[in-house]
Amino acid sequence: MAVIPMWQVDRDNSMHTSKSEADKHDQMLEIGEHFAVAVKSAAADISSAQAEAIGLFLSKNRDAVAKLCKGSNDALADAIAAPVVDTVAAVTPIRAAQ
């Protein structure tokens, strides 16, 4: 019987076949959480679930967001047009929003 090592991300309990893949996913979730806190503070009437969904979208497309901030209008449009391949279950924040 073969043993296959797996790495689990604590934030969403997702399993990954390499440590670097798990670290990358964890970092994406953490950045998404920071975006969600920023969105929630800018628009207090938005629900936490909506802020989290926006945060995860921005995090998954952070390269496009960075290009947009540098003046490239096409980068984020391409990300918006791209189909959503995977969805991430709700992530429990590691700290309370302020």
FENSULUR-V607185 format. One record per helix or strand of 2 or more residues. SS is the DSSP state (A for helix, B for strand). FROM is the first residue (numbers start at 1). LEN is the number of residues. If there is no record, write none. Layout:
SS|FROM|LEN, SS|FROM|LEN
This chain:
B|7|2, B|15|2, A|19|24, A|48|13, A|62|8, A|73|9
